[in-house]
Structures are given as C-alpha cells and as structure tokens.
Amino acid sequence: MKAKIHVYLKPGVLDPQGAAVAGALNNMGFDEVLAARQGKLIELDLSGDDALAAQARVDEMCQKLLSNPVIESYSIEMV
C-alpha cells in the first residue's frame, strides 16, 4: 500500500519560493502566470492491508512530523 501526502502552505502564509517561481516563469515569457504556491509531495510505502488503519496512522505522522500545523495543511491519498 502507498500513501501520497500533499503538504502546502495555508492561505495567507507568505510563500517566497512560490513568488520566485512565478517571477522566473514571467521572466521566461510565461506572462499568463499570475502567482504560484510551492508545496511538497511525500510518498510512503506502507505494510499491512487495512487501508483505514493505514490512513489513520499516516494522518498521525502528518500531525507529528510531516507538516507544520501552524502554517501548513495537508491531504492524504491512499493508493
């Protein structure tokens, strides 16, 4: 079983990396880009067969280590 965790900054939190990406794309001629937000993708290979229990464990991992709940949100995709 595999879990994909998408971590991204909450709305209103400054994103200097996203601003740099948007600026670089504009400088390269991609004028349609108005803004960019940068996040991260974490993929975990998991043992076990119980998808609900695995998702609960991954959620616990996100709360304790994989995200900063003050400034970040996350979503979990079990595949």
N, CA, C and O atoms as a MOPAC input file, in Angstrom:
PM7 MOZYME 1SCF
protein

 N      0.85400 1    -1.16900 1     0.00000 1
 C      0.00000 1     0.00000 1     0.00000 1
 C      0.90100 1     1.23400 1     0.00000 1
 O      2.00400 1     1.20700 1     0.54600 1
 N      0.43100 1     2.29200 1    -0.60500 1
 C      1.20300 1     3.52200 1    -0.71400 1
 C      0.33000 1     4.69300 1    -0.29400 1
 O     -0.87300 1     4.72100 1    -0.55200 1
 N      0.96400 1     5.65300 1     0.35600 1
 C      0.27500 1     6.89500 1     0.72100 1
 C      1.01000 1     8.05400 1     0.07000 1
 O      2.23900 1     8.11400 1     0.08400 1
 N      0.24200 1     8.97000 1    -0.49900 1
 C      0.79500 1    10.20400 1    -1.03400 1
 C      0.24900 1    11.34300 1    -0.18600 1
 O     -0.96200 1    11.50300 1    -0.02900 1
 N      1.17100 1    12.12900 1     0.35400 1
 C      0.79800 1    13.24000 1     1.20400 1
 C      1.18900 1    14.53000 1     0.49700 1
 O      2.35300 1    14.73100 1     0.15300 1
 N      0.22100 1    15.38900 1     0.28700 1
 C      0.45800 1    16.70100 1    -0.32400 1
 C      0.43100 1    17.72600 1     0.81000 1
 O     -0.58100 1    17.88000 1     1.49400 1
 N      1.54900 1    18.42200 1     1.00100 1
 C      1.66200 1    19.43300 1     2.04500 1
 C      1.78000 1    20.78900 1     1.36500 1
 O      2.57600 1    20.95800 1     0.44100 1
 N      0.99600 1    21.74600 1     1.81600 1
 C      1.01000 1    23.05800 1     1.19200 1
 C      0.76700 1    24.11800 1     2.25900 1
 O      0.16500 1    23.84300 1     3.29800 1
 N      1.24100 1    25.33100 1     1.99100 1
 C      1.07100 1    26.42300 1     2.93100 1
 C     -0.39700 1    26.84300 1     3.00100 1
 O     -1.11300 1    26.82000 1     2.00000 1
 N     -0.82200 1    27.22300 1     4.18900 1
 C     -2.18700 1    27.71000 1     4.36000 1
 C     -2.34100 1    29.05200 1     3.65000 1
 O     -1.36300 1    29.78000 1     3.48300 1
 N     -3.55600 1    29.38300 1     3.23300 1
 C     -3.78800 1    30.69300 1     2.61400 1
 C     -3.35600 1    31.81000 1     3.56300 1
 O     -3.58100 1    31.73500 1     4.77100 1
 N     -2.74500 1    32.82700 1     3.00900 1
 C     -2.30500 1    33.96000 1     3.80600 1
 C     -0.87500 1    33.85600 1     4.31200 1
 O     -0.30700 1    34.84900 1     4.76500 1
 N     -0.28400 1    32.66400 1     4.24100 1
 C      1.10300 1    32.49400 1     4.65400 1
 C      1.99200 1    32.86800 1     3.47000 1
 O      1.79300 1    32.37900 1     2.35700 1
 N      2.96100 1    33.72800 1     3.71300 1
 C      3.86200 1    34.14900 1     2.64200 1
 C      4.61600 1    32.95300 1     2.07800 1
 O      5.03800 1    32.06400 1     2.81700 1
 N      4.78000 1    32.94400 1     0.76100 1
 C      5.44000 1    31.84300 1     0.06600 1
 C      6.52800 1    32.41400 1    -0.84300 1
 O      6.29400 1    32.60800 1    -2.03500 1
 N      7.71700 1    32.68800 1    -0.29300 1
 C      8.77600 1    33.27500 1    -1.12100 1
 C      9.23400 1    32.35800 1    -2.25400 1
 O      9.61200 1    32.84300 1    -3.32000 1
 N      9.20600 1    31.05000 1    -2.04200 1
 C      9.58500 1    30.13200 1    -3.12400 1
 C      8.57600 1    30.19000 1    -4.25800 1
 O      8.95300 1    30.19200 1    -5.43000 1
 N      7.30100 1    30.23700 1    -3.91700 1
 C      6.27000 1    30.35500 1    -4.93900 1
 C      6.40100 1    31.65600 1    -5.71000 1
 O      6.23600 1    31.68200 1    -6.93000 1
 N      6.70100 1    32.74300 1    -4.99300 1
 C      6.89200 1    34.03600 1    -5.66000 1
 C      8.08700 1    33.99800 1    -6.60700 1
 O      8.04200 1    34.57300 1    -7.69500 1
 N      9.16200 1    33.31400 1    -6.18800 1
 C     10.34100 1    33.18800 1    -7.05600 1
 C     10.01700 1    32.38100 1    -8.30400 1
 O     10.47800 1    32.71500 1    -9.39600 1
 N      9.22700 1    31.32000 1    -8.15100 1
 C      8.83100 1    30.50700 1    -9.30600 1
 C      7.99500 1    31.33900 1   -10.27000 1
 O      8.23100 1    31.32000 1   -11.47800 1
 N      7.01700 1    32.07000 1    -9.73600 1
 C      6.16600 1    32.90500 1   -10.58800 1
 C      6.99900 1    33.95900 1   -11.31200 1
 O      6.80100 1    34.20100 1   -12.50300 1
 N      7.92700 1    34.58200 1   -10.59500 1
 C      8.77900 1    35.59500 1   -11.20800 1
 C      9.66600 1    35.02400 1   -12.29900 1
 O      9.83000 1    35.63500 1   -13.35500 1
 N     10.23900 1    33.85700 1   -12.04700 1
 C     11.09300 1    33.22000 1   -13.05800 1
 C     10.28600 1    32.85100 1   -14.29500 1
 O     10.75500 1    33.04000 1   -15.41800 1
 N      9.08600 1    32.33000 1   -14.10500 1
 C      8.24700 1    31.98000 1   -15.25400 1
 C      7.87400 1    33.22500 1   -16.05000 1
 O      7.88200 1    33.19800 1   -17.28100 1
 N      7.55100 1    34.30600 1   -15.36300 1
 C      7.25100 1    35.56900 1   -16.05800 1
 C      8.45800 1    36.04300 1   -16.85000 1
 O      8.31600 1    36.48700 1   -17.99000 1
 N      9.65000 1    35.95300 1   -16.25700 1
 C     10.87300 1    36.36300 1   -16.95100 1
 C     11.16500 1    35.50000 1   -18.18200 1
 O     11.83800 1    35.94700 1   -19.11000 1
 N     10.66500 1    34.28300 1   -18.18500 1
 C     10.86800 1    33.37500 1   -19.31500 1
 C      9.79200 1    33.54700 1   -20.37800 1
 O      9.78500 1    32.82700 1   -21.37700 1
 N      8.88200 1    34.49800 1   -20.17100 1
 C      7.87000 1    34.75700 1   -21.17600 1
 C      6.52000 1    34.12800 1   -20.89800 1
 O      5.61600 1    34.23500 1   -21.72700 1
 N      6.35400 1    33.47900 1   -19.76600 1
 C      5.06600 1    32.87600 1   -19.42000 1
 C      4.24500 1    33.90800 1   -18.64600 1
 O      4.04800 1    33.79400 1   -17.43700 1
 N      3.77900 1    34.91000 1   -19.37600 1
 C      3.10000 1    36.04600 1   -18.76800 1
 C      1.73400 1    35.70100 1   -18.17500 1
 O      1.18300 1    36.47600 1   -17.39300 1
 N      1.19400 1    34.55700 1   -18.54000 1
 C     -0.12000 1    34.17400 1   -18.02000 1
 C     -0.06600 1    33.73600 1   -16.55700 1
 O     -1.10600 1    33.63300 1   -15.90700 1
 N      1.13500 1    33.47700 1   -16.03200 1
 C      1.27300 1    33.05700 1   -14.63800 1
 C      1.14600 1    34.28900 1   -13.74200 1
 O      1.98100 1    35.19300 1   -13.78300 1
 N      0.09100 1    34.30600 1   -12.93700 1
 C     -0.14900 1    35.42800 1   -12.03400 1
 C      0.47300 1    35.19600 1   -10.66100 1
 O      0.91900 1    36.13900 1   -10.00700 1
 N      0.50000 1    33.94200 1   -10.23000 1
 C      1.04300 1    33.60200 1    -8.92000 1
 C      1.33800 1    32.10700 1    -8.89700 1
 O      0.81400 1    31.33900 1    -9.70300 1
 N      2.17900 1    31.71900 1    -7.96600 1
 C      2.49500 1    30.29900 1    -7.77400 1
 C      2.63200 1    30.03200 1    -6.28100 1
 O      3.07300 1    30.89300 1    -5.52000 1
 N      2.25400 1    28.84800 1    -5.88300 1
 C      2.43300 1    28.39000 1    -4.50000 1
 C      3.23900 1    27.10600 1    -4.57300 1
 O      2.97600 1    26.24300 1    -5.41000 1
 N      4.20500 1    26.98700 1    -3.70800 1
 C      5.03800 1    25.78800 1    -3.70300 1
 C      4.63100 1    24.91500 1    -2.52400 1
 O      4.30900 1    25.41800 1    -1.44800 1
 N      4.64800 1    23.61500 1    -2.73500 1
 C      4.34600 1    22.65700 1    -1.68700 1
 C      5.31500 1    21.49500 1    -1.77300 1
 O      6.36200 1    21.58400 1    -2.41400 1
 N      4.95300 1    20.41300 1    -1.12100 1
 C      5.78400 1    19.22000 1    -1.21300 1
 C      4.90100 1    17.98300 1    -1.28100 1
 O      3.77300 1    17.96400 1    -0.79000 1
 N      5.45100 1    16.96200 1    -1.90100 1
 C      4.78300 1    15.67400 1    -2.03000 1
 C      5.64700 1    14.64900 1    -1.33000 1
 O      6.84200 1    14.54800 1    -1.60600 1
 N      5.05400 1    13.89000 1    -0.42800 1
 C      5.75700 1    12.82200 1     0.28200 1
 C      5.04300 1    11.52100 1    -0.05300 1
 O      3.82800 1    11.41700 1     0.11100 1
 N      5.79600 1    10.52900 1    -0.52100 1
 C      5.23700 1     9.20500 1    -0.80200 1
 C      5.78000 1     8.21400 1     0.20700 1
 O      6.98700 1     8.14100 1     0.43800 1
 N      4.87800 1     7.45400 1     0.80500 1
 C      5.25600 1     6.44100 1     1.77200 1
 C      4.81300 1     5.07200 1     1.27800 1
 O      3.67500 1     4.91400 1     0.83600 1
 N      5.69800 1     4.07700 1     1.34700 1
 C      5.33200 1     2.68900 1     1.12600 1
 C      5.02200 1     2.09300 1     2.49400 1
 O      5.83600 1     2.17300 1     3.41300 1
 N      3.84900 1     1.50100 1     2.62000 1
 C      3.37500 1     1.02200 1     3.90600 1
 C      3.10700 1    -0.47000 1     3.87400 1
 O      2.73100 1    -1.02600 1     2.84200 1
 N      3.30500 1    -1.11200 1     5.01700 1
 C      2.94200 1    -2.52600 1     5.14600 1
 C      1.50300 1    -2.61000 1     5.65200 1
 O      0.94800 1    -1.62800 1     6.14300 1
 N      0.91700 1    -3.78100 1     5.52600 1
 C     -0.42900 1    -4.00200 1     6.02800 1
 C     -1.47500 1    -3.94000 1     4.93400 1
 O     -1.21200 1    -3.50800 1     3.81200 1
 N     -2.69000 1    -4.39200 1     5.30000 1
 C     -3.79400 1    -4.47700 1     4.34500 1
 C     -4.98800 1    -3.60000 1     4.71400 1
 O     -5.90500 1    -3.43500 1     3.91000 1
 N     -4.98400 1    -3.04700 1     5.90200 1
 C     -6.12400 1    -2.26700 1     6.37900 1
 C     -5.93900 1    -0.80000 1     5.98400 1
 O     -5.17300 1    -0.07200 1     6.61600 1
 N     -6.64000 1    -0.37800 1     4.94300 1
 C     -6.47800 1     0.97300 1     4.40000 1
 C     -6.92500 1     2.04300 1     5.38900 1
 O     -6.29200 1     3.09400 1     5.48400 1
 N     -8.00000 1     1.79600 1     6.12400 1
 C     -8.47900 1     2.78900 1     7.08400 1
 C     -7.48600 1     2.97800 1     8.22900 1
 O     -7.22400 1     4.10700 1     8.64500 1
 N     -6.93900 1     1.88800 1     8.73100 1
 C     -5.93700 1     1.98700 1     9.80100 1
 C     -4.67800 1     2.66400 1     9.28600 1
 O     -4.06500 1     3.46300 1     9.99500 1
 N     -4.29200 1     2.35100 1     8.06500 1
 C     -3.10200 1     2.97200 1     7.48000 1
 C     -3.30500 1     4.47000 1     7.31500 1
 O     -2.39500 1     5.24900 1     7.59900 1
 N     -4.47300 1     4.88200 1     6.86300 1
 C     -4.73200 1     6.30800 1     6.69200 1
 C     -4.70000 1     7.02100 1     8.03700 1
 O     -4.19200 1     8.13800 1     8.13500 1
 N     -5.23500 1     6.38700 1     9.06900 1
 C     -5.20700 1     6.99800 1    10.40500 1
 C     -3.76500 1     7.16000 1    10.89200 1
 O     -3.42600 1     8.17900 1    11.49300 1
 N     -2.91800 1     6.16100 1    10.63700 1
 C     -1.50800 1     6.24400 1    11.03200 1
 C     -0.79100 1     7.34100 1    10.24500 1
 O      0.00500 1     8.08900 1    10.81300 1
 N     -1.06300 1     7.44100 1     8.95700 1
 C     -0.43000 1     8.47500 1     8.13300 1
 C     -0.88000 1     9.85300 1     8.60900 1
 O     -0.07600 1    10.78400 1     8.64800 1
 N     -2.13100 1     9.98800 1     8.96400 1
 C     -2.61700 1    11.25800 1     9.49900 1
 C     -1.85500 1    11.61900 1    10.77900 1
 O     -1.48600 1    12.77600 1    10.98100 1
 N     -1.62500 1    10.64000 1    11.62500 1
 C     -0.85000 1    10.86600 1    12.84800 1
 C      0.58600 1    11.29200 1    12.51400 1
 O      1.14200 1    12.17700 1    13.16500 1
 N      1.18300 1    10.65600 1    11.49300 1
 C      2.53100 1    11.02100 1    11.05400 1
 C      2.57600 1    12.47200 1    10.58000 1
 O      3.52200 1    13.20500 1    10.87100 1
 N      1.54200 1    12.87000 1     9.84900 1
 C      1.47700 1    14.24400 1     9.34400 1
 C      1.38100 1    15.23500 1    10.48700 1
 O      2.04200 1    16.27300 1    10.46900 1
 N      0.56700 1    14.92400 1    11.47600 1
 C      0.38700 1    15.83100 1    12.60000 1
 C      1.64600 1    15.94600 1    13.45400 1
 O      1.92400 1    17.00600 1    14.01600 1
 N      2.40600 1    14.85600 1    13.55200 1
 C      3.57100 1    14.84100 1    14.44000 1
 C      4.87700 1    15.24300 1    13.76900 1
 O      5.77000 1    15.76500 1    14.43700 1
 N      5.01300 1    15.00900 1    12.44700 1
 C      6.31000 1    15.23600 1    11.81400 1
 C      6.24600 1    15.84000 1    10.41000 1
 O      7.00200 1    16.76000 1    10.10000 1
 N      5.36800 1    15.33900 1     9.57400 1
 C      5.44500 1    15.64200 1     8.14800 1
 C      4.90400 1    17.02000 1     7.76200 1
 O      5.17600 1    17.49900 1     6.66100 1
 N      4.15200 1    17.65700 1     8.64100 1
 C      3.66300 1    19.00000 1     8.35100 1
 C      3.75700 1    19.85700 1     9.59900 1
 O      3.82900 1    19.34800 1    10.71800 1
 N      3.75700 1    21.16000 1     9.39200 1
 C      3.71700 1    22.12000 1    10.48400 1
 C      2.28600 1    22.65200 1    10.55100 1
 O      1.90100 1    23.48400 1     9.72900 1
 N      1.49800 1    22.18700 1    11.51200 1
 C      0.07500 1    22.53900 1    11.52800 1
 C     -0.20100 1    24.03000 1    11.70900 1
 O     -1.32300 1    24.47300 1    11.46600 1
 N      0.78200 1    24.80600 1    12.12400 1
 C      0.58100 1    26.23800 1    12.30400 1
 C      0.46800 1    26.93700 1    10.95300 1
 O     -0.36000 1    27.83300 1    10.78400 1
 N      1.30700 1    26.52500 1     9.97800 1
 C      1.34400 1    27.23500 1     8.69300 1
 C      1.02500 1    26.35300 1     7.49100 1
 O      0.90900 1    26.85800 1     6.37500 1
 N      0.88100 1    25.03700 1     7.69800 1
 C      0.67300 1    24.12000 1     6.57300 1
 C     -0.60700 1    23.30500 1     6.74000 1
 O     -1.05300 1    23.01700 1     7.85000 1
 N     -1.17200 1    22.95100 1     5.60200 1
 C     -2.27000 1    21.98900 1     5.51200 1
 C     -1.76500 1    20.79700 1     4.72800 1
 O     -0.72700 1    20.87900 1     4.07000 1
 N     -2.48400 1    19.69700 1     4.79000 1
 C     -2.07800 1    18.51800 1     4.04100 1
 C     -3.29600 1    17.71800 1     3.62400 1
 O     -4.37100 1    17.83200 1     4.21200 1
 N     -3.10200 1    16.90800 1     2.59900 1
 C     -4.12000 1    15.94900 1     2.18900 1
 C     -3.43600 1    14.61400 1     1.98200 1
 O     -2.26400 1    14.55200 1     1.61200 1
 N     -4.16800 1    13.56200 1     2.22100 1
 C     -3.63100 1    12.20100 1     2.12400 1
 C     -4.38600 1    11.46300 1     1.03400 1
 O     -5.61500 1    11.48600 1     0.98700 1
 N     -3.63800 1    10.81200 1     0.16100 1
 C     -4.21400 1     9.97600 1    -0.89200 1
 C     -3.65500 1     8.56900 1    -0.71700 1
 O     -2.44500 1     8.36300 1    -0.80600 1
 N     -4.51900 1     7.61900 1    -0.47200 1
 C     -4.09900 1     6.22000 1    -0.33900 1
 C     -4.21600 1     5.56400 1    -1.70800 1
 O     -5.27600 1     5.60400 1    -2.33200 1
 N     -3.13100 1     4.96400 1    -2.17200 1
 C     -3.13100 1     4.30000 1    -3.48700 1
 C     -2.63300 1     2.88600 1    -3.36400 1
 O     -2.56100 1     2.16800 1    -4.36100 1

